[in-house]
Amino acid sequence: MPALDRLLKRKPAHRILWGLERTSAMLHSLGDPHRAFDSIHVGGTNGKGSTSAMIESVLRASGQITGLYTSPHLCEFAERIRVRGVPAGRALLEECAEDVLIVAEREDASFFESTTVLAFEVFRRSGCRVVVAEVGLGGRLDATNVLEPRVSVVSSVDRDHSNYLGDTLEEIAAEKAGILKPGVPVVVGQMDPAALDVLAARAADVDAPIEVLGREFSVDDVSTDLGGTGFRYRSDGWADGLQVRISLVGEHQARNSSLAIRSLERTASGVSPEDIVSGMGSAVWPGRFEVLSSRTGGWVLDIAHNPQAVATLAAMLEELPVPRPLVLLLSILGDKSWKEMLEPLLAVVSAAVFTIAPSSPAERRWNLEEARDAAGRWPVVLESDFRAAMTRARELAGVGTVVVTGSAHTVGDARRLITSDI
């Protein structure tokens, strides 16, 4: 079996090991590839992937050789490791995996620890000068936290992964604040004051300059439609503001964009206003209120997988002129707060089909009958076969739109089928 396949199959993806010891040991054995490039480290509950993608796109527009490390992927593993905006090629992944596999087996590393080291080795061999790395889970003990970045970003703090990160916003914020490094600037999004207090306290402890959306920088004049979002970015560096248009849809994406721009300002990276406008405008991030049209009809794909993200999605479905009727195709992992996610979604659609995403881990799948009972007064159709569920949702929607959401597994599985039909 090829080394890459062995690396990816050696440990299940959901196995989580806390601590940086194994990751640090693997990297040291390989000559510390994570020290071969500058980095920007992005954490948060929601919005960290979009923010990371926009930062990388601007850096690439400025002519820099970039790496982008994100998780999870939607359709193919290589999506997690991008060089100059393109998923790493199989040959390069295989070449690097041969070396990484040896140290991963020696350290008994988890899937995420192994793939993080793989990504950093790919970036070194590709000659990347700057890497944007998204935190996998939490921050303090996440494998990516071996980086010494030029700037840290915390996009948001909300309840998710409570079984790992804690039950309160303060506990979750403390884990995410763990990515703050001594003297390294940190850019923070709008969030609950209790969570912000935790981040501010950590920043003070490590003497990290902290800047907060709505305080040191802001966005206004936000307008959004199905083709994207426009806004004006303001900070002390832009006396009259900077007008920006992005392809990502939603007011929250304007806020994510502002985090990206401010982090670039704080790195003294030398990007021009033209680079920012061009790079932000060309950034793409599939599966985030992604509107697709196939020969059978329209689709909206969104990986919303926690209550905050679902509330945002539901509001957008009400506000935007998405062709009606709306039919929900939903599959949520059973260890998520799925009961809290049902009513906001069911309240804005005409019908719903509950299903099981085939790529979701068997031990984490929700129980369809239990989900139907939790839906209460909202009538739903149960269909465990994913392809059949898509067909049924498409029939119910007719000339309208099928909204696919609940997890990255759900969106990725649907996207593969939809794009093959376009």
VMD Tcl script that draws the C-alpha trace (Angstrom):
set ca {
  {0.00 0.00 0.00}
  {1.37 3.49 -0.85}
  {2.77 5.43 2.10}
  {0.12 8.15 1.88}
  {-2.73 5.65 2.08}
  {-1.04 3.94 5.03}
  {-0.59 7.28 6.77}
  {-4.25 8.21 6.31}
  {-5.62 4.79 7.25}
  {-3.27 3.95 10.11}
  {-5.40 5.78 12.70}
  {-9.07 6.78 12.42}
  {-9.53 10.49 11.76}
  {-11.68 10.99 14.85}
  {-9.02 9.76 17.30}
  {-7.85 12.81 19.24}
  {-4.63 12.92 21.26}
  {-3.93 16.06 23.27}
  {-0.49 17.62 23.61}
  {2.26 18.87 21.32}
  {4.94 16.35 22.28}
  {4.35 13.88 19.44}
  {4.02 16.59 16.80}
  {7.17 18.36 18.02}
  {9.13 15.09 18.08}
  {8.09 14.21 14.51}
  {8.96 17.67 13.23}
  {12.33 17.63 14.97}
  {13.17 14.27 13.38}
  {12.40 15.76 9.97}
  {14.56 18.85 10.53}
  {11.78 21.17 11.78}
  {10.06 21.94 8.48}
  {7.63 24.30 10.26}
  {10.54 26.71 10.78}
  {11.23 27.00 7.07}
  {8.45 29.54 6.44}
  {6.58 32.42 8.08}
  {3.07 31.63 9.26}
  {-0.29 33.08 10.23}
  {-2.28 30.99 12.71}
  {-6.10 31.12 12.60}
  {-8.43 29.68 15.25}
  {-12.04 30.10 16.30}
  {-15.34 28.25 16.41}
  {-16.82 29.50 13.15}
  {-15.25 31.48 10.32}
  {-11.65 30.35 10.70}
  {-11.60 28.47 7.39}
  {-13.05 31.35 5.39}
  {-10.68 33.80 7.09}
  {-7.70 31.56 6.35}
  {-8.65 31.20 2.69}
  {-8.97 34.96 2.24}
  {-5.63 35.69 3.90}
  {-3.90 33.18 1.66}
  {-5.59 34.51 -1.45}
  {-4.34 38.05 -0.77}
  {-0.81 36.86 -0.05}
  {-0.84 34.89 -3.29}
  {-2.13 37.92 -5.18}
  {0.87 39.85 -3.87}
  {3.18 37.35 -5.54}
  {4.21 35.29 -2.54}
  {4.61 31.50 -2.57}
  {1.87 30.42 -0.20}
  {0.71 27.36 1.67}
  {-2.76 26.86 3.13}
  {-3.54 24.16 5.69}
  {-7.20 23.66 6.62}
  {-9.52 20.94 7.87}
  {-11.71 19.08 7.34}
  {-11.81 18.55 3.59}
  {-15.03 18.31 1.61}
  {-14.29 15.83 -1.16}
  {-10.58 14.92 -1.30}
  {-7.87 14.86 1.35}
  {-5.50 16.99 -0.77}
  {-7.87 19.95 -0.30}
  {-6.37 20.32 3.19}
  {-2.87 21.05 1.89}
  {-2.73 23.74 -0.79}
  {0.32 25.26 -2.42}
  {-0.23 28.49 -4.34}
  {-3.96 27.90 -4.04}
  {-3.90 24.41 -5.56}
  {-4.26 21.10 -3.69}
  {-0.89 19.38 -3.36}
  {-0.23 16.81 -6.06}
  {-0.36 13.11 -5.33}
  {3.31 12.57 -6.19}
  {4.50 15.21 -3.73}
  {2.14 13.99 -1.01}
  {3.37 10.44 -1.50}
  {7.03 11.50 -1.45}
  {6.58 13.39 1.82}
  {4.35 10.70 3.34}
  {7.15 8.13 3.02}
  {9.24 10.11 5.52}
  {6.36 11.23 7.73}
  {4.99 7.69 8.08}
  {8.20 6.50 9.70}
  {8.11 9.10 12.47}
  {4.31 8.88 12.84}
  {4.52 5.15 13.52}
  {7.38 5.67 15.95}
  {5.44 8.30 17.93}
  {2.08 6.50 17.60}
  {0.69 9.80 16.32}
  {-2.96 10.49 15.57}
  {-4.37 11.16 12.12}
  {-4.39 14.94 12.62}
  {-0.92 15.07 14.13}
  {0.41 13.05 11.20}
  {-1.32 15.12 8.53}
  {-0.20 18.37 10.17}
  {3.42 17.25 9.97}
  {2.80 16.08 6.40}
  {1.47 19.52 5.47}
  {4.46 21.34 6.93}
  {6.87 19.02 5.08}
  {4.96 19.59 1.81}
  {5.18 23.35 2.33}
  {8.93 23.20 2.98}
  {9.65 21.11 -0.11}
  {7.42 23.41 -2.19}
  {9.43 26.47 -1.17}
  {6.51 28.23 0.53}
  {7.50 31.55 2.07}
  {4.34 32.05 4.13}
  {1.76 29.52 5.35}
  {-1.73 30.17 6.67}
  {-2.66 27.38 9.09}
  {-6.14 26.78 10.47}
  {-6.47 25.28 13.94}
  {-8.04 21.82 13.86}
  {-9.74 21.71 17.28}
  {-9.48 24.14 20.17}
  {-6.03 25.66 19.97}
  {-3.91 25.25 23.09}
  {-3.17 21.55 22.50}
  {-3.89 21.42 18.77}
  {-1.07 20.03 16.63}
  {-0.82 23.29 14.66}
  {0.13 25.15 17.85}
  {3.80 24.27 17.33}
  {3.94 27.27 14.98}
  {5.49 30.60 15.98}
  {3.34 32.84 13.78}
  {3.70 36.44 12.71}
  {0.10 37.05 13.79}
  {-2.63 34.99 15.46}
  {-6.35 35.25 14.67}
  {-9.36 34.12 16.72}
  {-12.45 34.50 14.54}
  {-15.16 33.61 17.07}
  {-15.92 31.68 20.23}
  {-19.10 29.67 20.60}
  {-20.21 26.35 22.04}
  {-18.93 23.43 19.97}
  {-16.93 20.29 20.77}
  {-17.98 20.75 24.40}
  {-16.92 17.19 25.20}
  {-13.35 18.27 24.45}
  {-13.19 22.02 25.08}
  {-15.57 22.63 28.00}
  {-19.20 23.51 28.65}
  {-18.88 27.29 29.10}
  {-17.79 30.04 26.74}
  {-15.02 30.92 29.17}
  {-13.62 27.38 29.09}
  {-13.81 27.20 25.31}
  {-12.24 30.66 24.98}
  {-9.37 29.59 27.23}
  {-8.57 26.69 24.89}
  {-8.70 28.95 21.83}
  {-6.60 31.59 23.60}
  {-3.87 28.99 23.87}
  {-2.63 29.90 20.38}
  {-1.58 33.38 21.57}
  {2.21 33.66 21.72}
  {4.47 36.10 23.57}
  {4.68 39.38 21.73}
  {2.77 38.11 18.68}
  {-0.14 40.38 17.62}
  {-3.60 38.84 17.82}
  {-6.67 39.87 15.81}
  {-10.03 38.97 17.32}
  {-13.59 38.94 15.97}
  {-16.76 40.10 17.67}
  {-17.88 37.73 20.42}
  {-19.53 37.42 23.81}
  {-17.87 39.77 26.34}
  {-17.11 36.85 28.67}
  {-15.12 35.09 25.94}
  {-13.38 38.32 24.93}
  {-12.34 38.91 28.54}
  {-10.60 35.52 28.57}
  {-8.74 36.29 25.34}
  {-7.77 39.75 26.57}
  {-6.44 38.33 29.83}
  {-4.32 35.78 27.97}
  {-3.04 38.49 25.64}
  {-2.01 40.58 28.63}
  {-0.27 37.60 30.24}
  {1.92 37.00 27.18}
  {2.26 40.67 26.18}
  {0.50 40.08 22.85}
  {-1.02 43.23 21.29}
  {-4.73 42.52 20.82}
  {-7.05 44.19 18.32}
  {-10.79 43.59 18.23}
  {-13.30 43.93 15.41}
  {-15.49 46.94 16.16}
  {-12.77 48.63 18.18}
  {-9.45 48.95 16.28}
  {-11.01 48.10 12.91}
  {-14.51 47.71 11.49}
  {-16.72 47.07 8.49}
  {-19.72 49.06 7.31}
  {-21.88 49.61 4.21}
  {-22.33 45.84 3.96}
  {-24.47 44.58 1.08}
  {-24.97 40.95 0.17}
  {-26.65 39.02 -2.61}
  {-26.43 35.53 -4.07}
  {-23.30 36.53 -5.98}
  {-21.27 37.72 -2.99}
  {-20.80 40.48 -0.45}
  {-19.58 44.07 -0.62}
  {-18.37 46.19 2.30}
  {-16.08 49.02 3.34}
  {-13.18 48.16 5.62}
  {-11.98 50.80 8.07}
  {-8.95 51.01 10.33}
  {-6.31 53.51 11.38}
  {-4.43 52.58 8.21}
  {-7.29 53.53 5.89}
  {-8.47 57.08 6.45}
  {-11.35 56.81 3.99}
  {-11.84 53.06 4.22}
  {-11.25 50.41 1.59}
  {-14.10 49.18 -0.62}
  {-14.01 45.41 -1.06}
  {-16.16 42.85 -2.88}
  {-15.90 39.11 -2.16}
  {-17.56 36.08 -3.70}
  {-18.52 34.61 -0.32}
  {-22.10 35.31 0.71}
  {-23.21 36.84 3.99}
  {-22.63 39.69 6.41}
  {-20.58 37.32 8.58}
  {-18.18 36.89 5.66}
  {-17.62 40.64 5.62}
  {-16.58 40.32 9.27}
  {-14.32 37.38 8.45}
  {-12.81 39.43 5.66}
  {-12.04 42.26 8.05}
  {-10.08 39.84 10.26}
  {-8.12 38.75 7.20}
  {-7.31 42.32 6.18}
  {-6.34 43.40 9.68}
  {-4.08 40.38 10.15}
  {-2.31 41.32 6.92}
  {-1.91 44.89 8.16}
  {-0.34 43.58 11.37}
  {2.18 41.34 9.60}
  {3.78 44.27 7.74}
  {3.67 41.93 4.76}
  {3.87 44.72 2.20}
  {0.66 43.82 0.36}
  {-0.87 46.72 -1.53}
  {-4.50 47.89 -1.53}
  {-4.74 46.46 -5.03}
  {-3.52 43.07 -3.75}
  {-6.17 43.13 -1.02}
  {-9.00 44.00 -3.37}
  {-7.86 41.48 -6.00}
  {-7.05 38.68 -3.56}
  {-10.23 39.06 -1.54}
  {-12.29 39.21 -4.71}
  {-10.84 36.00 -6.11}
  {-10.97 33.98 -2.87}
  {-13.23 30.95 -2.99}
  {-14.26 28.67 -0.15}
  {-16.70 25.92 -1.19}
  {-19.45 24.73 1.10}
  {-20.12 28.09 2.76}
  {-23.53 29.21 1.47}
  {-22.37 27.92 -1.88}
  {-25.04 28.30 -4.56}
  {-24.96 25.66 -7.29}
  {-27.18 24.97 -10.28}
  {-27.46 21.56 -11.89}
  {-29.67 20.27 -14.66}
  {-32.13 19.12 -12.00}
  {-32.36 22.40 -10.08}
  {-30.76 24.72 -7.55}
  {-28.80 23.87 -4.41}
  {-27.36 25.73 -1.44}
  {-24.52 23.97 0.37}
  {-23.40 25.07 3.83}
  {-21.35 23.12 6.36}
  {-23.13 24.68 9.38}
  {-22.53 22.16 12.17}
  {-23.27 24.01 15.41}
  {-26.08 26.25 16.71}
  {-24.36 29.56 15.90}
  {-23.63 28.55 12.31}
  {-27.15 27.19 11.84}
  {-28.68 30.45 13.12}
  {-26.60 32.38 10.58}
  {-27.64 30.05 7.76}
  {-31.32 30.26 8.67}
  {-31.21 34.06 8.72}
  {-29.56 34.14 5.30}
  {-32.17 31.80 3.84}
  {-34.89 34.16 5.03}
  {-33.18 37.31 3.78}
  {-31.80 36.30 0.39}
  {-33.84 35.68 -2.79}
  {-33.15 31.95 -2.98}
  {-35.71 30.32 -5.32}
  {-38.60 28.83 -3.36}
  {-39.74 26.40 -2.12}
  {-36.84 25.52 0.17}
  {-36.33 21.87 1.07}
  {-33.83 20.82 3.72}
  {-31.48 17.86 3.25}
  {-29.96 17.31 6.69}
  {-27.40 14.99 8.23}
  {-25.72 15.95 11.51}
  {-23.14 14.03 13.50}
  {-24.64 12.50 16.61}
  {-22.08 14.04 18.98}
  {-23.05 17.57 17.95}
  {-25.75 19.74 19.57}
  {-28.11 18.62 16.86}
  {-31.37 19.06 18.78}
  {-30.64 22.78 19.12}
  {-30.00 22.98 15.39}
  {-33.31 21.58 14.18}
  {-35.90 24.29 14.84}
  {-34.04 27.25 13.26}
  {-33.65 25.24 10.06}
  {-37.09 23.62 9.98}
  {-38.76 26.99 10.56}
  {-37.48 28.41 7.25}
  {-38.12 25.48 4.88}
  {-41.21 23.90 3.34}
  {-40.09 20.29 3.78}
  {-37.17 18.31 5.18}
  {-35.39 15.06 4.48}
  {-33.19 13.59 7.22}
  {-30.46 11.24 6.08}
  {-27.01 9.80 6.81}
  {-23.91 11.16 5.08}
  {-22.03 8.08 3.82}
  {-18.59 9.52 4.62}
  {-19.50 10.21 8.25}
  {-17.88 7.87 10.80}
  {-20.27 5.06 11.67}
  {-19.87 5.55 15.42}
  {-20.73 9.27 15.17}
  {-23.89 9.05 13.06}
  {-27.14 10.36 14.44}
  {-30.20 8.19 14.92}
  {-32.81 9.09 12.30}
  {-35.81 7.99 14.33}
  {-34.63 9.97 17.34}
  {-34.08 12.99 15.08}
  {-37.60 12.69 13.66}
  {-39.06 12.55 17.17}
  {-37.03 15.59 18.20}
  {-38.42 17.51 15.21}
  {-41.79 17.47 16.95}
  {-44.46 19.32 14.99}
  {-42.27 19.65 11.91}
  {-42.96 16.86 9.42}
  {-39.84 15.22 8.05}
  {-39.00 12.41 5.64}
  {-36.46 9.81 6.75}
  {-34.20 8.25 4.12}
  {-31.01 6.55 5.26}
  {-29.68 6.08 1.71}
  {-27.97 9.35 0.86}
  {-28.42 9.28 -2.90}
  {-32.10 8.41 -2.50}
  {-32.45 11.22 0.03}
  {-31.00 13.70 -2.44}
  {-33.41 12.51 -5.10}
  {-36.37 12.82 -2.73}
  {-35.36 16.32 -1.63}
  {-34.94 17.36 -5.25}
  {-38.44 16.08 -6.07}
  {-39.94 17.98 -3.13}
  {-38.17 21.20 -4.09}
  {-39.25 21.16 -7.73}
  {-38.25 24.53 -9.19}
  {-37.05 25.64 -5.78}
  {-33.85 25.00 -3.84}
  {-32.48 22.10 -1.81}
  {-30.49 23.29 1.21}
  {-27.79 20.76 2.15}
  {-26.26 21.20 5.59}
  {-25.32 19.66 8.94}
  {-21.64 18.79 8.53}
  {-18.68 18.85 6.17}
  {-19.37 15.17 5.49}
  {-22.91 15.99 4.34}
  {-21.85 18.83 2.08}
  {-18.86 16.97 0.66}
  {-20.89 13.87 -0.18}
  {-23.59 15.97 -1.82}
  {-21.14 18.19 -3.67}
  {-19.48 15.22 -5.34}
  {-22.84 14.06 -6.71}
  {-24.09 17.52 -7.68}
  {-20.94 18.64 -9.50}
  {-20.95 15.43 -11.52}
  {-24.42 16.46 -12.71}
  {-23.60 20.06 -13.69}
}
mol new
graphics top color blue
foreach p $ca { graphics top sphere $p radius 0.5 }
foreach p [lrange $ca 0 end-1] q [lrange $ca 1 end] { graphics top cylinder $p $q radius 0.2 }
display resetview
